[in-house]
Amino acid sequence: MVRTQIAARGVRDKRVLDAMRKVPRHRFVPVSCSSEAYEDFPLPIGSGQTISQPYIVAFMAEMLRLNGSERVLEIGTGSGYGTAVLSLLAKEVFSVERIAALFERAREVLEALKVENVHLRLADGFFGWAEEAPFETIILSAAPFDIPNAIVNQLADGGRLVAPVGSLGAQTLVRITRRGAHFDTEALLDVAFVPMRPGVSEL
């Protein structure tokens, strides 16, 4: 997977490639999909959500430019797979999930894998995690039409935010770098993510 889907497509950060090798992706997908866990496409994880294809997970992690000292805010824990990858790349990960069923499943898997530098919260991701801000890096795994100000304002000066933005079928992965009161935006890739939704759900 790492050699043919990720490194072959341009991901060069050795720490990211090593993290992708170490995290057992099959643990984060339903048993019915386990035989496809390492294939180059997203998979359903229940509640209308998906686990992103491996390349996208690796590419987004590389775009954060993590050196291991950062506190990361992740909006959309989902299966917990991306969370586990980030846990090997950053000092701490603060991950917010709005769907209770996914939150509980991700918590169980991460605990079983003894991932200890991750903090999970069942909450509306549109508000980020203000009590723990600021964050050196922020990553969104679902696509808002526009990135909420509440999230952008939790980015530390000099920090980086990577997120898919736009309407369904017309999304762009962007990286935002904060420089004081200014925010520089780079377009990275055309992507297709599930839409970011407000509120908390049991489904």
PyMOL commands that set and color helices and strands:
alter all, ss='L'
color gray80, all
select helices_A, chain A and resi 2-9+14-22+25-28+31-36+54-63+81-87+100-112+125-127+130-132+149-152
alter helices_A, ss='H'
color red, helices_A
select strands_A, chain A and resi 43-46+49-51+71-75+92-97+118-122+135-140+155-167+170-179+182-191
alter strands_A, ss='S'
color yellow, strands_A
deselect
rebuild
show_as cartoon
